[in-house]
Every structure is written in C-alpha cells, then in structure tokens.
C-alpha cells in the first residue's frame, strides 16, 4: 500500500485519510475532500452520523455530528464559505455520494465530483444513481486497488457491529464475496479499527494485508 499511496491525487488521499479517521472513531467509514483548480485541498470531512458529538475542537472541524445529515460530503461542504466559487471546485468522496449528498452538491453548484468506490450500502439501480447526479459531471477513480481498499474500510465497522447481518455486508457477499469474507475476518477482533486507533497511517496500517487486498482487487469489482 505504501508504494501506491503517493500516486493518488491529493483529493483522493485526503478523502481516504478522513475515511481512516472515521473508521478509528467507530462510525461509518466514509471520507470526502474538496480541492480547488490548483488541486489544493481546501476542505475535508468524514461521516459523523453514528459516532457521538465530540469536544468543541472536534465540532469546529466537523460541523455536522450525531445526526442523519452528518455525511462526509456535507461536512466537507460546510467548510467552504458562501462567496467561494464552488464551480471551480472538485469534491472527492471515498464512496459515490448518496442521493442526499448528490442533491446538496447540485444545489451548491459544485464543479465536479470524483469518487473512489461505489456505495455498497446503496441498493438503488444504476439508472437512479446516475439520475441523482443532475448536471454535475462525476467520474470514478477507476483503480481496482483503491476501490477494494475503500470498501474494505467502509464495510469494516458495520461488520464489527452486525457481521453478516449488516445490509452493506450482505450486498458485498453477493457482489464481491472474497472482499466481504476478508472484511468479516478482520471484523472479528476489530483489527483495522485497532490499527487506526493506534495512530498508524492508512498505508502503513494496511500493509500487513497487502497480498490479500491485492488478490481481491484482481477480481475486478468495478
């Protein structure tokens, strides 16, 4: 993972770092970041819907906490001032934005959206997902390794809490069973959460699982 990390766009790295933070917190691991026309990260956020509201400094970083609006994309958007030209910005998300976040992105007239992986918790058909984008151009990162890593992180905490009964895990078992089985194995002792909480960076924390992650990525689930 370490050698592949520097090749990622800055926005993708920032979104994945937020996803890693969300995993460590025990919530739904989804991250987002916003970059300007120079590819500089100007804002970032993580999903905070399922972990409790934090201390004052945490609340100043993530405007939305412990409510159903507290998605990663909305927390990133909340850090961008009104007068900023949103059409010059690109939002990166670890998962394809849900319909709520897609509507918000369209409303504020964000310039572009890029996402690393599909949202395996979204049971909508492809036509409905595409329709949710409105006129905003979306593009997938299109890299199987990072698609796999992002969904490994995304599925981990639901698997810790509910195992095979988690809705997103059930869909993963049908679509990408090898990845889902790896998720369930690591969830037994909350392996990834423990590594993230220990302060290891995302690429270093995943390095022990490199060969198994790469094997899953080679199955081609994009």
Secondary structure as GFF3:
##gff-version 3
##sequence-region A 1 222
A	DSSP	alpha_helix	2	5	.	.	.	ID=ss1
A	DSSP	alpha_helix	10	25	.	.	.	ID=ss2
A	DSSP	beta_strand	31	35	.	.	.	ID=ss3
A	DSSP	beta_strand	41	46	.	.	.	ID=ss4
A	DSSP	alpha_helix	56	61	.	.	.	ID=ss5
A	DSSP	alpha_helix	72	77	.	.	.	ID=ss6
A	DSSP	three_ten_helix	86	88	.	.	.	ID=ss7
A	DSSP	beta_strand	90	95	.	.	.	ID=ss8
A	DSSP	alpha_helix	99	107	.	.	.	ID=ss9
A	DSSP	beta_strand	112	117	.	.	.	ID=ss10
A	DSSP	alpha_helix	126	131	.	.	.	ID=ss11
A	DSSP	beta_strand	137	140	.	.	.	ID=ss12
A	DSSP	alpha_helix	144	162	.	.	.	ID=ss13
A	DSSP	three_ten_helix	163	165	.	.	.	ID=ss14
A	DSSP	alpha_helix	167	175	.	.	.	ID=ss15
A	DSSP	alpha_helix	177	187	.	.	.	ID=ss16
A	DSSP	alpha_helix	191	197	.	.	.	ID=ss17
A	DSSP	alpha_helix	202	206	.	.	.	ID=ss18
A	DSSP	three_ten_helix	207	209	.	.	.	ID=ss19
A	DSSP	alpha_helix	210	217	.	.	.	ID=ss20
###
